[in-house]
Amino acid sequence: MLLSALKQHFGFDQLRPGQEQVINAIMQGHSAAAIFPTGSGKSLCYQLPATLLPNLTLVISPLLALIKDQLDFLQQRGIAAASIDSSQTFEQVQQVMQGVRNGQIKVLMISVERLKNERFMRFIEQVPISLMVVDEAHCISEWGHNFRPDYLKLAQYQKQLSIPQVLLLTATATEPVIQDMQTKFAINSQHIVVTGFYRGNLDLAVVATEPAARMAKLQQLLAADSSLPSIVYVTLQHTAEEVATQLQQQGINAQAYHAGMESDKRQQIQADFMAGKYACIVATIAFGMGIDKADIRRVIHFDLPKSIENYSQEIGRAGRDGLASQCVVLANKSSLTLLENFVYGDTPDLPAIQAVLDEIGQARDEWEVVLTRLSNQTNIRQLPLKTLLVYLEMQGILRPAYSYFAEYKFKYLWEQSAIIQAFQGERQVFVQQILSSAAQAKIWCTPDLERMWQQHGQARTRVIAALDYLHEKGMIQLESKLMTEVYRVQQPPHSRPDLANELHQLFINKEQAEINRISQLIGFFESQQCLSHRLAGYFADHQAPVQCGHCSVCRGQLAQLPVPVEVFMPSSEQLTAWLLPFQQGYQAAMGHTASIAAQARFLCGMATPVLTKIKGRKMAGFAQLEQVPFNQVKGRIAQLN
């Protein structure tokens, strides 16, 4: 049955190593994890079972681009798959929901954030689900390189939705991450399948290159055969633009790609690259997730990747057709400070953590929070703020209750009288109350949920459900915003006097783990051991050859990365002049003195919420020391005080 479905839907006669083991586990009713390198067919591990399982396969994916690519693949093979995402129209969403309800759609793809949407949850709770698939599953683990706090809740969602099985997919899980995933989803170790990470067709080279010499070296590598499909990875958006322009001036058919571009333009560039219109893409890491171009012959890192995991993902896009391909890093330590500063920018200050705890302490049984507001109020970036709230759940302080949108608005697609006439009896009275109590502007109406409760005794949940129903029937168009998270306060934070310090230490530990990850990356590039062997070992594959014969180390070309020239540190007077406007603005906006770390982030050019309030990016001192290591800047500020 498996092989006939494989042939019918996908045109394959047999499964690759690892795929069969994972798919058999799923078909026998077990949860499983597939830890395969990039390009090794992880997606088939859910796509094939989805055609055979009785109910819906729900796929959680972190990026819209990944969802789009996988949808295209499934739909081309006649498999009923769809997604629900923010780019869709009302009609498109309704069509997908109806298809899921009546069982026509076999695979539904969503982002993890969709599960926080009360309207979506009301819908999906009524749908029988056979399998939940978590793509990029390393995001579940705090020790993974792309930890996403919302992923921590997936095990809870699995129970809430009564989903019997889960399948975890990732290309970049180290042994601690694998153990973490296994524990969270109670997966039997025999159903965790790690295939070999060794790629015999990839030539890995680390070329120690001074920053000023990188452009010439890059041109030399690409000019050797400028028609070969190539990806050049850079760290910053403006670097992508600059490098692409210089390559174009040298007659190389290159195009920049980064997250700062309009979505339509990015999609067009990606499509043109897939079709061979451009031979070379110069991109930030925004490019490549879900790219399934088999004949990429070169992946060149113009800047250092963020981690060994990122490096592995990025080179994994080369040579998926099995033919020889080059992976070159033009390595030096000039961007080390930039990589480290990305990490330091995410660690909240101790007073900021205390401010969140004080806010929770003022609540009674329930605490409501709009993330964007709390982020601005405490000067904690949104991602670490989400992490903080997850930590508070794990500490037993908070328990998530539900989420709702703080604001709703609707516009009429039918005449108001026609909507009311569509109902009878008590329901007609109820609908009339909702519509007549809504405040009407020129086009949009705002339902008065408080009035509905006070005057008519109608609960918020029933009113929202009714508006949802009218929306689904095409009578009104309903829009919602300002997601509000509601938590039950299990234990008042002030009952734990050291809690703020404990939480701050967790962030310091996480920060140190990320800095160590960067240190491991440098150690890997300066390795005297075969690069292929060392890379495989990092990902729990101990079967790779000790000497591959196709890496720079095996060729005797050991890399010693050039150290950047020490950046001149300005005088105390200059530092004081730069910092004074920031200190004054911070005090006025936040109500307390800026910490040394907050001042250092300002000088190092790290974006934090307070900068928007005080127009900090326009201040003369912003980013003046972005090339100086963060701890060095902190030390220098401490000397001023």
C-alpha positions in Angstrom: 0.0 0.0 0.0 2.8 2.4 0.9 4.8 1.8 -2.3 1.7 2.0 -4.5 0.8 5.4 -2.9 4.4 6.5 -3.3 4.3 5.7 -7.0 0.8 7.1 -7.6 1.3 10.5 -5.9 5.1 11.1 -6.1 6.3 8.9 -9.0 9.0 7.2 -6.9 9.6 3.5 -6.8 11.3 3.4 -3.5 12.0 5.4 -0.4 15.4 6.9 0.7 17.3 5.7 3.7 15.5 6.8 6.9 12.3 7.7 5.1 10.9 4.2 5.3 11.7 3.8 9.0 9.9 7.1 9.9 6.9 6.5 7.6 6.4 2.9 9.0 6.5 4.3 12.6 3.8 6.9 11.7 1.6 4.3 9.9 1.9 2.0 12.9 0.5 4.7 15.1 3.7 6.0 16.8 5.1 9.5 17.1 8.4 10.0 15.4 11.3 12.4 14.6 13.1 12.7 11.3 16.5 14.3 11.6 17.8 14.4 8.1 20.3 16.8 6.4 18.9 19.6 4.2 17.7 18.2 0.9 17.2 14.6 2.1 13.5 14.3 1.7 12.1 15.0 5.3 8.9 16.4 3.9 7.9 13.1 2.2 7.8 11.6 5.8 4.5 13.4 6.3 3.4 13.9 2.7 3.0 10.2 2.0 1.3 9.2 5.3 -1.1 12.2 4.8 -2.5 10.5 1.7 -3.3 7.4 3.7 -4.3 8.6 7.2 -8.0 8.9 7.8 -8.1 12.5 9.1 -6.4 15.8 8.6 -2.6 16.2 8.8 -1.8 19.6 10.5 1.6 21.0 9.6 3.2 23.7 11.7 5.8 25.6 9.7 7.9 28.7 10.8 7.9 30.5 7.4 5.4 31.5 4.8 8.0 30.7 2.1 8.3 27.2 3.3 4.5 26.7 3.4 4.2 28.1 -0.1 6.9 25.8 -1.6 5.4 22.7 0.0 1.9 23.6 -1.0 3.0 24.0 -4.6 4.7 20.6 -4.5 1.7 18.8 -3.0 -0.9 20.5 -5.3 1.2 19.6 -8.4 0.9 16.0 -7.3 -2.9 16.2 -6.9 -2.8 16.1 -3.1 -5.5 18.2 -1.5 -3.4 20.6 0.6 -4.0 24.2 1.7 -2.8 26.9 4.1 -4.4 29.6 6.2 -2.2 32.7 6.5 -2.4 36.4 6.8 -1.9 37.0 3.1 -5.3 35.5 2.2 -8.6 37.1 1.5 -11.7 36.4 3.5 -13.1 34.3 0.7 -10.0 32.2 0.4 -9.9 31.5 4.2 -13.6 30.5 4.2 -13.0 28.2 1.2 -10.1 26.5 3.0 -12.0 26.1 6.3 -15.0 24.6 4.4 -12.7 22.2 2.6 -11.1 21.1 6.0 -14.5 20.7 7.6 -15.9 18.4 4.9 -12.7 16.4 4.7 -11.8 17.4 1.2 -8.5 18.9 2.4 -6.0 16.3 3.7 -3.1 18.6 4.6 -3.5 22.0 6.3 -0.4 24.2 6.8 -0.2 27.0 9.3 2.3 29.1 11.3 2.6 28.4 15.0 1.2 31.9 15.8 -2.1 30.8 14.1 -2.8 28.5 17.2 -3.0 31.6 19.4 -5.9 32.9 17.3 -9.1 32.3 19.2 -11.2 32.2 16.0 -8.9 29.6 14.4 -8.8 27.5 17.6 -12.6 27.4 17.8 -12.6 26.1 14.2 -9.8 23.6 14.5 -11.0 22.1 17.8 -14.0 20.7 15.9 -11.8 19.0 13.2 -10.5 15.4 13.7 -6.7 15.4 13.2 -4.6 12.3 12.6 -1.1 13.8 12.7 0.6 17.0 13.8 3.8 17.8 11.9 6.3 20.2 13.3 8.7 21.5 10.6 12.0 23.0 11.7 11.4 21.2 15.0 14.7 22.4 16.5 12.8 25.7 17.3 11.2 23.7 20.1 14.4 23.6 22.1 16.0 26.5 24.0 19.3 24.9 23.1 18.4 24.9 19.4 19.9 27.7 17.2 16.5 29.2 16.3 14.5 28.8 19.5 11.0 30.2 19.2 9.1 30.5 22.5 5.7 29.7 20.8 7.1 26.3 19.7 7.4 25.3 23.4 3.6 25.3 23.6 3.1 22.7 20.8 3.1 19.7 23.1 0.3 21.5 25.0 -1.6 22.1 21.8 -1.3 18.5 20.8 -3.1 17.5 24.0 -5.7 20.2 23.7 -6.6 19.2 20.2 -6.5 15.4 21.1 -4.0 14.7 18.3 -2.8 11.1 18.7 0.6 11.4 16.9 3.3 14.0 16.2 6.1 14.0 13.6 9.1 16.3 14.2 11.3 17.3 11.2 14.6 19.1 11.3 17.9 19.2 9.6 19.9 20.7 12.4 19.6 19.0 15.7 22.6 18.4 18.0 22.4 15.6 20.6 21.1 17.9 23.4 18.4 19.2 21.1 17.3 15.7 20.1 17.0 14.7 23.8 14.9 17.9 24.5 12.5 17.2 21.6 12.2 13.5 22.6 11.3 14.5 26.2 8.8 17.2 25.3 6.8 14.9 23.0 7.4 11.6 24.7 8.8 10.0 21.5 10.3 6.5 21.9 14.0 6.5 21.1 13.6 3.8 18.4 11.4 6.2 16.5 14.0 9.0 16.3 15.7 8.5 13.0 19.0 10.3 12.4 20.4 9.7 8.9 24.0 10.5 7.9 25.0 14.1 7.6 28.0 13.4 5.4 27.6 14.6 1.9 30.2 13.1 -0.4 29.5 15.5 -3.3 30.1 18.7 -1.3 33.6 20.2 -1.4 34.0 22.2 1.9 36.6 25.0 1.8 37.6 27.6 4.4 39.7 30.3 2.8 41.2 32.8 5.3 40.6 36.2 3.6 41.2 39.7 4.8 38.0 41.8 4.7 39.3 44.1 2.0 40.3 41.1 -0.2 36.9 39.3 -0.1 35.4 41.1 -3.1 38.3 40.2 -5.4 38.3 36.6 -4.2 34.5 36.3 -4.6 34.7 37.6 -8.2 37.5 35.2 -8.9 35.5 32.2 -7.6 32.4 33.2 -9.6 34.2 34.2 -12.8 35.7 30.6 -13.1 32.2 29.7 -14.5 29.7 32.5 -14.1 26.9 30.4 -15.5 26.8 28.0 -12.5 23.8 28.5 -10.2 25.3 30.1 -7.0 24.2 31.6 -3.7 26.4 34.1 -1.9 25.4 34.6 1.8 26.0 37.9 3.6 24.9 39.1 7.1 23.4 42.5 6.4 20.8 43.7 3.9 22.9 46.6 2.6 25.8 44.3 2.1 23.6 42.1 -0.2 22.8 45.2 -2.3 26.5 46.4 -2.4 28.0 43.0 -3.3 25.3 42.3 -6.0 26.0 45.7 -7.6 29.7 45.2 -7.7 29.3 41.7 -9.2 26.9 43.2 -11.9 29.6 45.7 -12.7 32.0 42.8 -13.3 29.6 41.3 -15.8 28.3 38.6 -13.4 24.5 38.0 -13.6 23.8 38.6 -9.9 20.8 39.8 -7.9 20.4 40.9 -4.3 17.7 39.3 -2.0 16.9 40.2 1.5 13.9 40.7 3.9 13.9 44.4 3.5 12.5 44.0 0.0 8.8 44.0 -0.9 7.3 40.5 -0.7 6.3 40.5 -4.4 9.8 41.5 -5.5 11.4 38.7 -3.3 9.1 36.1 -4.8 9.9 37.3 -8.3 13.6 37.1 -7.7 13.3 33.6 -6.2 11.2 32.4 -9.2 13.7 34.0 -11.7 16.6 32.2 -9.9 14.7 28.9 -10.0 14.1 29.4 -13.7 17.7 30.3 -14.4 17.3 33.9 -15.2 19.9 34.9 -12.6 22.9 32.7 -12.1 23.8 34.2 -8.7 21.8 35.4 -5.7 23.5 37.5 -3.1 21.3 37.0 0.0 20.8 37.3 3.7 19.6 34.2 5.5 16.0 35.3 4.4 16.8 33.3 1.2 16.8 29.6 0.9 14.3 28.2 3.4 12.3 25.6 1.3 14.3 26.3 -1.9 14.3 23.1 -3.9 16.6 23.9 -6.7 18.6 20.7 -7.3 21.5 22.1 -9.4 23.0 24.8 -7.1 26.7 24.3 -7.7 28.2 26.9 -5.3 27.4 28.3 -1.9 29.8 31.0 -0.9 29.8 32.7 2.5 31.0 36.3 2.0 30.4 36.9 5.8 30.6 34.3 8.6 27.3 32.3 9.1 25.7 32.8 12.5 26.4 29.2 13.7 27.5 25.8 12.7 23.7 25.0 12.4 23.2 27.9 10.0 26.3 26.9 8.0 25.0 23.4 7.7 21.6 24.5 6.5 23.0 27.0 4.0 25.5 24.6 2.4 22.8 22.0 2.3 21.2 23.9 -0.5 24.1 23.0 -2.8 24.3 19.8 -5.0 20.9 18.3 -4.1 21.1 16.4 -7.4 24.1 14.5 -6.0 26.6 16.2 -8.4 29.9 17.8 -7.2 29.4 21.3 -5.7 31.5 23.9 -3.9 31.0 25.4 -0.5 33.4 28.2 0.3 33.7 30.4 3.4 35.7 33.6 2.9 36.6 33.7 6.5 38.0 36.3 8.9 37.0 37.6 12.3 35.9 41.0 11.2 32.2 40.2 11.6 32.5 38.4 14.9 31.5 41.6 16.8 28.4 41.9 14.7 27.4 38.3 15.3 28.0 38.6 19.0 26.1 41.9 19.2 23.0 40.2 17.7 23.1 38.0 20.8 23.7 40.7 23.4 20.8 42.8 22.1 18.3 40.1 23.2 19.2 40.0 26.9 16.7 42.0 29.0 18.1 44.2 31.8 17.3 43.2 35.3 15.1 46.3 36.0 13.1 45.4 32.9 12.4 41.9 34.1 11.4 43.3 37.5 9.0 45.7 35.8 7.2 42.7 34.1 7.0 41.0 37.5 5.6 44.1 39.2 2.9 44.4 36.5 1.9 40.7 37.1 1.9 41.4 40.8 -0.7 44.1 40.4 -3.1 41.7 38.7 -5.3 39.4 40.8 -6.3 36.1 39.3 -5.9 37.0 35.7 -3.3 39.1 33.9 -3.9 40.4 30.4 -1.0 41.5 28.1 -0.7 43.0 24.7 2.9 42.0 23.7 3.7 45.1 21.7 2.6 47.4 24.5 4.5 45.5 27.2 7.6 45.4 24.9 7.5 49.2 24.5 6.7 49.7 28.2 9.7 47.6 29.5 12.2 48.0 26.6 12.4 44.3 26.1 12.4 43.1 22.4 9.4 41.0 21.6 11.2 37.6 21.1 13.0 37.7 24.5 9.7 39.0 26.1 7.9 35.9 24.7 10.7 33.8 26.1 10.4 35.5 29.5 6.7 34.7 29.6 7.4 31.1 28.8 10.0 31.0 31.6 7.3 32.3 34.0 5.0 29.5 32.9 7.8 27.0 33.6 8.4 28.6 37.0 4.8 28.1 37.9 4.0 31.8 38.1 1.7 32.0 35.1 -0.5 29.6 33.2 -1.9 30.5 29.8 -5.7 30.7 29.9 -6.7 32.0 26.4 -6.1 34.7 23.9 -8.4 37.2 22.3 -8.3 40.2 20.0 -8.7 43.4 21.9 -10.3 45.1 19.0 -12.8 44.0 16.4 -14.4 45.9 13.5 -16.7 44.8 10.7 -18.3 46.2 7.5 -21.6 45.2 6.0 -21.5 43.0 2.9 -25.3 42.6 3.1 -27.9 45.2 4.1 -28.3 45.4 7.8 -32.0 44.6 7.6 -31.4 41.6 5.3 -29.0 40.1 7.9 -31.5 40.6 10.7 -34.3 39.0 8.5 -32.1 35.9 7.9 -32.8 34.8 11.5 -35.8 34.1 13.6 -36.9 34.3 17.2 -34.3 34.8 19.9 -31.4 34.6 17.4 -32.9 37.5 15.4 -33.2 39.6 18.6 -29.6 38.7 19.5 -28.2 39.7 16.0 -30.2 42.9 16.1 -28.8 43.8 19.5 -25.2 43.2 18.2 -25.7 45.3 15.1 -27.6 48.2 16.7 -25.2 48.6 19.6 -22.2 48.8 17.2 -20.6 52.2 16.7 -20.7 53.0 13.0 -18.1 55.1 11.1 -18.2 55.7 7.4 -17.6 52.1 6.4 -16.4 50.1 9.5 -18.4 49.3 12.6 -17.0 48.6 16.1 -19.0 46.1 18.2 -19.6 47.3 21.7 -18.8 44.2 23.7 -19.1 45.9 27.1 -22.6 47.3 26.3 -23.8 43.8 25.1 -22.9 42.5 28.5 -24.2 45.3 30.6 -27.5 45.9 28.8 -28.3 42.5 27.3 -26.3 40.0 29.5 -24.6 38.6 26.4 -21.1 37.2 27.0 -18.2 38.4 24.9 -17.5 34.9 23.6 -21.1 34.5 22.3 -21.0 37.9 20.6 -17.6 37.1 18.9 -18.9 33.6 17.9 -22.0 35.3 16.3 -19.8 37.8 14.4 -17.6 34.9 13.2 -20.7 33.2 12.0 -21.9 36.3 10.1 -18.4 36.6 8.6 -18.3 32.9 7.5 -21.7 33.3 5.8 -20.4 36.4 3.9 -22.9 38.8 5.5 -20.1 40.9 7.1 -16.3 41.2 6.8 -14.8 40.9 10.2 -11.3 42.1 11.1 -9.4 41.8 14.4 -6.2 43.2 15.9 -4.2 43.7 19.1 -3.8 40.1 20.2 -4.3 40.0 24.0 -2.9 37.1 25.9 -4.7 36.2 29.2 -2.8 34.3 31.9 -3.9 32.9 35.2 -1.6 34.1 38.0 -0.8 30.8 39.8 1.6 32.4 42.3 2.3 36.1 43.0 5.8 37.0 41.8 6.6 38.8 45.1 6.4 35.5 47.0 9.7 34.7 45.3 12.1 37.5 46.3 14.9 36.3 44.1 12.8 35.5 41.0 13.9 38.5 38.9 17.6 37.5 39.5 16.9 33.9 38.7 15.2 34.8 35.4 17.9 37.3 34.5 20.4 34.5 35.1 18.5 32.2 32.7 18.9 34.9 30.0 22.6 35.3 30.8 23.1 31.5 30.5 21.2 31.6 27.2 23.4 34.5 26.0 26.5 32.6 27.0 25.3 29.5 25.1 24.9 31.6 22.0 28.3 33.2 22.4 29.8 29.7 22.8 28.0 28.7 19.6 29.8 31.5 17.7 33.1 30.3 19.4 32.4 26.8 18.2 31.9 28.1 14.7 35.4 29.8 14.7 36.9 26.6 16.1 35.3 24.6 13.3 36.6 26.9 10.6 40.1 26.8 12.1 39.9 23.0 12.6 42.9 20.7 11.9 40.5 17.8 11.5 38.6 16.9 8.4 35.7 19.4 8.0 33.2 16.8 6.7 33.9 14.5 9.6 33.7 17.2 12.2 30.5 18.6 10.8 28.8 15.2 10.8 29.9 14.6 14.4 28.4 17.9 15.5 25.0 16.6 14.4 25.3 13.2 16.1 26.5 11.3 13.0 29.6 9.4 13.9 29.7 7.3 10.8 31.3 9.8 8.4 34.8 9.0 7.1 37.7 10.4 9.2 39.2 11.9 6.1 36.8 12.8 3.3 39.4 13.9 0.8 37.3 16.8 -0.5 37.7 19.5 2.1 40.4 22.2 2.5 41.8 20.4 5.6 42.2 17.2 3.8 44.1 19.1 1.1 46.4 20.5 3.8 45.0 24.0 3.6 44.5 24.8 7.3 42.8 28.2 7.9 44.0 30.7 10.4 41.4 33.4 10.4 42.7 37.0 10.2 42.1 39.0 13.4 40.4 42.4 12.8 42.4 45.6 13.5 41.5 47.0 16.9 39.0 49.8 16.7 40.1 53.1 18.2 38.1 53.9 21.3 37.1 57.6 21.6 37.9 59.8 24.5 35.8 60.0 27.7 34.5 63.5 26.7 33.3 62.1 23.3 31.6 59.1 24.9 29.9 61.4 27.4 28.7 63.7 24.7 27.2 60.8 22.7 25.5 59.2 25.7 24.0 62.3 27.3 21.0 62.7 24.9 20.3 59.0 25.2 20.5 59.0 29.0 18.1 62.0 29.2 15.6 60.5 26.7 15.7 57.1 28.4 15.1 58.6 31.8 12.1 60.6 30.5 10.6 57.6 28.6 11.2 54.8 31.1 11.2 56.6 34.4 14.5 55.2 35.6 18.2 55.5 34.7 19.5 53.6 31.7 21.7 50.7 32.7 25.3 50.4 31.5 24.1 47.5 29.2 21.3 49.7 27.7 23.8 52.5 27.0 26.2 50.0 25.4 23.4 48.7 23.2 22.8 52.3 22.0 26.5 52.9 21.1 26.7 49.5 19.5 23.7 50.2 17.3 21.4 47.5 18.7 17.7 48.2 18.1 15.5 48.2 21.3 11.9 49.4 21.7 12.9 52.6 23.6 14.8 53.9 20.6 11.6 54.5 18.7 10.1 56.5 21.6 13.1 58.8 22.0 14.1 58.9 18.3 17.4 57.3 19.4 18.5 56.3 15.9 18.8 60.0 14.9 21.1 60.7 17.9 24.8 61.3 17.0 26.0 58.5 19.3 23.8 55.7 17.8 25.9 52.8 16.4 29.2 54.8 16.7 30.8 51.8 18.3 29.2 48.9 16.3 32.6 47.5 15.4 33.7 47.4 19.1 32.9 44.2 21.2 29.9 44.8 23.4 31.7 43.9 26.7 34.5 46.3 25.8 32.0 49.1 25.4 30.3 48.2 28.7 33.7 48.3 30.4 34.5 51.7 29.0 31.1 53.2 30.0 31.6 51.8 33.5 34.8 53.8 33.8 32.9 57.0 33.1 30.6 56.5 36.1 
